[in-house]
Amino acid sequence: MIDPRHIFLTGSQGRLGGELLGLLPGVVAPSLERMDLTRPEQIDAALDAAPDVRVVAHAAAYTDVAGAEKNRASCWAVNVDGTRNLVRAVSQRGLRLVHISTDYVFAGTTGGYREDDPPGPVRNYYSLTKLVAEQLARLVPHHLVLRTSFRPREWPYDNAFTDLFTSQDYVDVIAPQIALAIQRCDEIPYTVLHIATERKSIYELASRRRPDVRPSRKADVAVALPDDISLDCSRWRELKQRWESR
Ligand SMILES: NC(=O)c1ccc[n+]([C@@H]2O[C@H](COP(=O)([O-])OP(=O)(O)OC[C@H]3O[C@@H](n4cnc5c(N)ncnc54)[C@H](OP(=O)(O)O)[C@@H]3O)[C@@H](O)[C@H]2O)c1
């Protein structure tokens, strides 16, 4: 297990990053004010100030999916250019990169996507930038791309779809698994790994934290949504079983 003091975290003020910050006490986690990924010199300064770091966990991103359609340049600047800047700095220092990616690199038609299934076609601009970012992350000699999906701790809506399937879960369920994968990245014999939970409808997921949630259908909203964006997580399940049985 890698000591959190050897881990450097981007996006620590975000939904996932905030959870990781609590789960990895001592992790090096500069704020956006100190390290803007679009400023290469700030990345260099932050990494130079943390000489004991061995692993960089990259959870920062432009994640406003609707906003990305209107502000493409902002989304590209953070998710693509920012990741490229980080990749350069990480590679130059011989560090390991754990890059957080998304189920939305897949089309969401068939579900049950495995790590080596071809991604795309993507459904929106945010997903395009995340797919490009994955390819940049893979340029780091020691890299691990973690594809995941999560919701805030509480279900925020009155309704939830019965006809949209996912393997996502609440962030407090997913984050401990991401933290474990980061801390054991040296022991993961893959370069891409899916971390989520079992396939279920969004309604089923919502009901777990909000029993009075009402069922709805995708046809009720004007946005084009996937049918089944679920990830096959058998690699991750097998890895955890192997670790637990030791
Ligand atoms: N949320 C989901 O459902 C979901 C699903 C699958 C994968 N993911 C991935 O998981 C990761 C974390 O997502 P999240 O939901 O926790 O996102 P989030 O809450 O939006 O957090 C992202 C963090 O990145 C920071 N950031 C934005 N631009 C930056 C820049 N130029 N330089 C440095 N930091 C910057 C943000 O700072 P500010 O808040 O100050 O802007 C924020 O702290 C992302 O890679 C995302 O693509 C998310």
The ligand as an SDF file (V2000), in Angstrom:
LIG
                    3D

 48 52  0  0  0  0  0  0  0  0999 V2000
  -19.3670   13.1980  -11.5190 N   0  0  0  0  0  0  0  0  0  0  0  0
  -19.5200   12.1160  -12.2490 C   0  0  0  0  0  0  0  0  0  0  0  0
  -20.6110   11.6000  -12.3860 O   0  0  0  0  0  0  0  0  0  0  0  0
  -18.3360   11.4810  -12.9130 C   0  0  0  0  0  0  0  0  0  0  0  0
  -18.5480   10.3010  -13.5850 C   0  0  0  0  0  0  0  0  0  0  0  0
  -17.4700    9.6500  -14.1590 C   0  0  0  0  0  0  0  0  0  0  0  0
  -16.2070   10.2180  -14.0960 C   0  0  0  0  0  0  0  0  0  0  0  0
  -16.0420   11.4010  -13.4910 N   0  0  0  0  0  0  0  0  0  0  0  0
  -14.6810   11.9540  -13.4580 C   0  0  0  0  0  0  0  0  0  0  0  0
  -14.2410   11.9740  -12.1140 O   0  0  0  0  0  0  0  0  0  0  0  0
  -13.3550   13.0890  -11.9170 C   0  0  0  0  0  0  0  0  0  0  0  0
  -13.8640   13.9350  -10.7590 C   0  0  0  0  0  0  0  0  0  0  0  0
  -15.1830   14.3900  -11.0740 O   0  0  0  0  0  0  0  0  0  0  0  0
  -16.0420   15.2390  -10.0170 P   0  0  0  0  0  0  0  0  0  0  0  0
  -17.4710   14.9530  -10.2660 O   0  0  0  0  0  0  0  0  0  0  0  0
  -15.4680   15.0680   -8.6430 O   0  0  0  0  0  0  0  0  0  0  0  0
  -15.7410   16.6860  -10.5820 O   0  0  0  0  0  0  0  0  0  0  0  0
  -15.9080   18.1150   -9.8820 P   0  0  0  0  0  0  0  0  0  0  0  0
  -16.7040   18.0020   -8.6440 O   0  0  0  0  0  0  0  0  0  0  0  0
  -16.3170   19.0540  -10.9450 O   0  0  0  0  0  0  0  0  0  0  0  0
  -14.3900   18.4130   -9.4600 O   0  0  0  0  0  0  0  0  0  0  0  0
  -13.3970   18.7010  -10.4100 C   0  0  0  0  0  0  0  0  0  0  0  0
  -12.3260   19.5080   -9.7380 C   0  0  0  0  0  0  0  0  0  0  0  0
  -11.3870   19.9170  -10.7500 O   0  0  0  0  0  0  0  0  0  0  0  0
  -11.0550   21.2550  -10.4860 C   0  0  0  0  0  0  0  0  0  0  0  0
  -10.5850   21.9510  -11.6710 N   0  0  0  0  0  0  0  0  0  0  0  0
  -11.3150   22.4430  -12.7090 C   0  0  0  0  0  0  0  0  0  0  0  0
  -10.5170   23.0940  -13.5700 N   0  0  0  0  0  0  0  0  0  0  0  0
   -9.2630   23.0100  -13.0810 C   0  0  0  0  0  0  0  0  0  0  0  0
   -7.9950   23.4910  -13.5120 C   0  0  0  0  0  0  0  0  0  0  0  0
   -7.8760   24.2340  -14.6240 N   0  0  0  0  0  0  0  0  0  0  0  0
   -6.9030   23.2230  -12.7670 N   0  0  0  0  0  0  0  0  0  0  0  0
   -7.0170   22.5220  -11.6170 C   0  0  0  0  0  0  0  0  0  0  0  0
   -8.1800   22.0410  -11.1400 N   0  0  0  0  0  0  0  0  0  0  0  0
   -9.2920   22.2840  -11.8750 C   0  0  0  0  0  0  0  0  0  0  0  0
  -12.3500   21.8610   -9.9960 C   0  0  0  0  0  0  0  0  0  0  0  0
  -12.1260   23.0810   -9.3400 O   0  0  0  0  0  0  0  0  0  0  0  0
  -13.3470   24.1420   -9.2480 P   0  0  0  0  0  0  0  0  0  0  0  0
  -14.4630   23.4200   -8.5760 O   0  0  0  0  0  0  0  0  0  0  0  0
  -12.7860   25.2500   -8.4590 O   0  0  0  0  0  0  0  0  0  0  0  0
  -13.6710   24.4850  -10.6700 O   0  0  0  0  0  0  0  0  0  0  0  0
  -12.8340   20.7680   -9.0580 C   0  0  0  0  0  0  0  0  0  0  0  0
  -12.2320   20.8880   -7.8010 O   0  0  0  0  0  0  0  0  0  0  0  0
  -13.3000   13.8130  -13.2600 C   0  0  0  0  0  0  0  0  0  0  0  0
  -12.2000   13.3400  -13.9900 O   0  0  0  0  0  0  0  0  0  0  0  0
  -14.5750   13.3880  -13.9460 C   0  0  0  0  0  0  0  0  0  0  0  0
  -14.4710   13.4650  -15.3430 O   0  0  0  0  0  0  0  0  0  0  0  0
  -17.0610   12.0480  -12.8950 C   0  0  0  0  0  0  0  0  0  0  0  0
  1  2  1  0
  2  3  2  0
  2  4  1  0
  4  5  1  0
  4 48  2  0
  5  6  2  0
  6  7  1  0
  7  8  2  0
  8  9  1  0
  8 48  1  0
  9 10  1  0
  9 46  1  0
 10 11  1  0
 11 12  1  0
 11 44  1  0
 12 13  1  0
 13 14  1  0
 14 15  2  0
 14 16  1  0
 14 17  1  0
 17 18  1  0
 18 19  2  0
 18 20  1  0
 18 21  1  0
 21 22  1  0
 22 23  1  0
 23 24  1  0
 23 42  1  0
 24 25  1  0
 25 26  1  0
 25 36  1  0
 26 27  1  0
 26 35  1  0
 27 28  2  0
 28 29  1  0
 29 30  1  0
 29 35  2  0
 30 31  1  0
 30 32  2  0
 32 33  1  0
 33 34  2  0
 34 35  1  0
 36 37  1  0
 36 42  1  0
 37 38  1  0
 38 39  2  0
 38 40  1  0
 38 41  1  0
 42 43  1  0
 44 45  1  0
 44 46  1  0
 46 47  1  0
M  CHG  2   8   1  16  -1
M  END
$$$$
